[in-house]
Amino acid sequence: MQLPSVVAHRGASTDRPEHTIGAYELALKEGADGLECDIRLSKDGEIVCVHDRTLSRTSNGRGTVSALTLEQLKKHDYGSWHRHGQPAELLVLDQLLELVKGTNVQLFIETKHPVRYRNEIERKLVEALKRHRLDSQIVMMSFSPTAVKVFREQAPDIRTVLLLDRLVRYRTGALPSFADYTGPGVHVLRNDPDYVDRARRAGHETYVWTVDSPEDVALCRDLGVRYLATNAPANTRRLLTANLAT
């Protein structure tokens, strides 16, 4: 049985502040197969790695990411809020691309929507990937079908995930032609475990978020999901191995 690839969700974000270079360096040290990040645009068009539209949860700053320049965003501390945190700088996508360069690690990049600059984020992402020449290591993701479609039109050789909070239109397992992988939350599989097989029959392997508990890890392993996003990559790897041995 092939185990799911372990993808570090926002880095090793249980043990380090999410979207900091320390979280991603720890994930690599722990042997993650992939890294996951969320990206947004600053007011002056720079790609930054921040999940929320505002700064209040994950920094000592305030305000909306898209309304602040890169210089303004960099003034804040993005690490001390975490229980294992210490002062940390804003992470920009270029730094993360440099981190994975020369490794076998895949980088799953989620563009956030809705946003003030609409699909400018996808255009900027394509430009960044061309500069770094990392196409084979990149997987683009979004909950927005339009975003995935726009990206695929500009970067046809880079794989994509259509993230799903609910199945609704995609219950059969089929996806639009611009999506390679399906990306349900683990709550979807708890309610409908047969979805993984339906998607596979329709030609789509599965990326599942966010999987931390022993029960969810075992579920994903047993269903044969391809990618498993987790906040605790080392512990999840141990759970996968232990489950396989039982």
Number of C-alpha atoms within 10 A of each C-alpha: 7 9 17 23 18 25 32 33 29 28 31 30 23 19 18 26 27 26 31 25 21 22 25 28 17 19 28 22 11 16 15 26 19 27 28 23 24 21 24 28 29 21 19 12 16 18 21 23 24 26 20 15 18 16 18 14 14 21 22 14 17 14 12 15 21 21 16 17 15 20 11 13 25 16 12 18 17 28 24 16 17 18 11 12 17 14 14 19 17 20 21 21 23 16 12 19 18 12 15 20 14 10 10 11 18 21 23 24 22 25 26 23 18 12 14 12 14 12 18 16 24 25 14 15 22 18 14 16 17 12 10 12 13 18 16 12 19 22 19 26 27 22 19 16 18 15 24 25 20 17 25 20 10 13 20 12 11 18 21 26 27 26 24 21 13 12 16 8 9 14 13 14 20 17 20 11 8 19 21 19 23 25 26 23 19 24 16 17 17 14 9 12 16 12 21 24 18 16 20 17 13 13 14 21 21 26 26 25 22 20 25 19 14 14 13 18 22 19 17 25 23 16 16 18 20 19 22 29 29 29 26 25 31 19 15 25 20 12 19 19 14 11 15 14 7 5
